[in-house]
């Protein structure tokens, strides 16, 4: 009987390991969603950027991006590495200099000191939560996401990093490659994409005097197979409107559409091809090569260019003159 019971338990429920994995996966998804609001860790309404890196070196890439973004935020917005300047506290912590002389008030001062210390701890925790730059780990290789809080602007920061990468002096990146700014995120459905596009595109295409702008749309999808490329392009193009024209080769503005799982993000950028599609590593490599050639120009061999050296030319002239004189004597 015992053997039959074990057999029924094994055969009746199918693959026990598979059902356990399914339960574990379902639990993880519910846990993640309850804590982060989405299965990606990226909420609707976020702004930030995607950063690609070498496979298997995502952790190092996060460290590199933190250094780059914190330095950029400091230069553009005056932010320190911990984010926005801390809010002014509504209390004044006692340092013993304001002790009262009246009897019976020392205990009250001590109570105020304890209360002030507790408020300071709470304020410090609150300030930590308000960091302007926050990395979000993704369930994908070679890419990570950084949430940027105001006053940080993703498009402005990516443009500044790309421009800095074309000049000497910027810290060398070894892992990070391409950056993609995201002005705002939303749900990765046709309705969510349309709503998001209307919000993000309005300042670029629908204000007074904005007509005849040449644009292009560049969608990219990671771990997403719901929306098709043509659907994305047609939906975003409708939101741009008929007053503007498509120019795939030389657009005035490029609309970047990023889809990752159930989240989509949109930004409007310039100089995409000029900055090698925002590949800061490629920009740095080109800048270093240009500096190297500037300091050590390559030797140009005249023979390779089909030109004779001065000595060889002079030798040929002398030979010709000698032959001419010989012919005259004859």
LOBAPA-564894 format. One record per residue (C-alpha): residue in one letter; z negated, x, y. Coordinates in steps of 0.5 Angstrom, whole numbers, plus 2048, in hexadecimal, padded with zeros to 3 digits. Each point is the difference from the previous one (the first is absolute). Layout:
N
AZXY...
end
This chain:
330
X800800800X7FE806805X8078037FFX8047F9801X7FC7FF806X801807803X8087FE7FEX8007FA804X7FD803806X805805800X8067FC7FFX7FE7FA803X7FF803807X806804800X800808803X7F9800802X801807804X8067FC804X7FB7FA802X7FB805802X805804804X8027F9803X7F97FE802X7FE806803X807800804X7FE7F9802X7F9802802X802806804X8067FC804X7FA7FA802X7FB806802X805803804X8037FA803X7F97FD802X7FE807803X806802804X8047F9800X8068027FDX8028047FAX803806804X7FA801804X8047FF806X7FF7F9804X8047FC804X800802807X7FF8077FFX804806804X8008077FDX8058047FCX8038027F9X8008087FFX8048027FAX7FE8077FCX8018047FAX7FE7FD7FAX7F98017FDX7FE803807X7FE7F9803X7F9802801X802807804X8057FC804X7FB7FB802X7FC806803X806803803X8027F9804X7F87FF802X801807804X8077FE803X7FE7F9802X7F9802803X803806804X8067FB802X7FB7FB802X7FB805804X806802804X8047F9801X7F97FC801X7FA804801X7FD7FE7F9X7FC8057FCX8008007F9X7FB7FB7FFX8047FB804X7FF7FC806X7FA802805X7FA7FD7FDX7FE7FA804X7FA801805X7FA7FE7FDX7FC7FA803X7F98047FFX7FD806802X7FD8057FAX7FA802803X7FF808800X7F8800802X802801807X7FF7F8802X7F98007FDX7FC7FB804X7F9802802X7FD7F97FFX7FB7FF7FAX8027FC7FBX808800801X8018067FBX8007FC7FAX8057FC804X804806801X8008027F9X8037F97FEX805801805X8028077FDX8017FD7F9X8047FA803X804805804X8018057FAX8027FA7FBX8057FD806X803807800X8018017F9X8047F9800X804802806X8028077FCX8027FC7FAX8047FB804X804806804X8028037F9X8037F97FEX804801807X8048067FEX807800803X8038037FAX7FE7FE7F9X8048027F9X8017FB7FBX8028027F9X8067FD7FDX8027FE7F9X806804800X802808800X802804805X7FE7FB806X7FA7FE804X7FE7FC806X7FC801806X7FE7FA804X7FF802807X7FC7FC805X8017FF808X802804804X8048037FBX8077FE7FFX8038027FAX807800803X7FE805806X7FC8047FBX8068017FBX804802806X7FB805803X7FF8037F9X8088017FFX801803807X7FA8057FFX8038027F9X807802803X7FC805804X7FB8067FEX7F97FF800X7FF7FA7FCX7FB8017FAX8058017FAX8007FB7FBX8018027F9X8007F97FCX8017FA805X8087FE801X8027FA803X7FC7FB805X8027F9801X7FC7FC805X7FE7F97FFX7FF7FC807X7FD7FA7FCX7FF7FE7F9X8017F97FDX8017FC7F9X8068027FCX8037F9800X8067FE803X7FC7FB805X7FB806801X806805801X8037FB805X7F97FF804X7FF808800X807801803X7FF7FB805X7FA803803X8028087FFX8077FF803X7FE7FC806X7FF805805X8068047FEX8057FB800X7FE7F9803X7FD802807X8047FF806X806804801X8008027F9X8077FF7FEX8068047FCX7FB8057FCX8038037FAX7FC8007FAX7FF8017F9X7FB7FE7FAX7FE8057FBX7FC7FD7FAX7FC8047FBX7FC7FD7FAX7FA8037FCX7FD7FC7FAX8047FA803X8057FC7FCX7FF7F9804X805800806X8078037FFX803805805X8057FB803X7FB7FA801X7FB805804X806803804X8037F8801X7F97FE802X7FE805805X807800803X7FF7F9802X7FA801803X803806804X8057FA803X808800802X7FF803806X8008077FDX8058037FBX7FF8047FAX802808800X7FE8047FAX803806802X7FD801807X7FB7FB802X7FC7FF806X7FA7FE7FCX7FE8007F8X7FC7FB7FDX7FC8037FAX7FE7FB7FBX7FB8027FBX7FE7FC7FAX7FA8027FBX7FE7FB7FBX7FE7FA803X800803807X805801805X800804807X805801806X801805805X806801805X802808802X804804803X8038077FEX7FF7FF7F9X8068057FEX7FF805805X7F98017FDX8038007F9X7FD7F97FEX7F9802803X8008067FAX7FB804804X8008067FAX808800801X7FF801808X7FB8057FFX8048047FBX8067FF805X7FC803806X7FD8067FCX8078027FEX8037FF807X7FA805803X8028057FAX807800802X7FE800807X7FC8077FFX8048037FBX8077FE801X8058017FAX804806800X8087FE801X8058057FDX806800804X8048017F9X7FE7F97FDX8027FD807X8078037FFX7FF805806X8008087FFX7FB804803X801804806X8008077FDX8057FD7FBX8047FE806X800806803X8028047FAX8067FB7FFX802801808X8008087FFX8048007FAX8057FB803X801805806X8018067FBX8057FD7FDX8047FE806X800807803X8028037F9X8067FB800X802802807X8008077FEX8057FF7FB
end
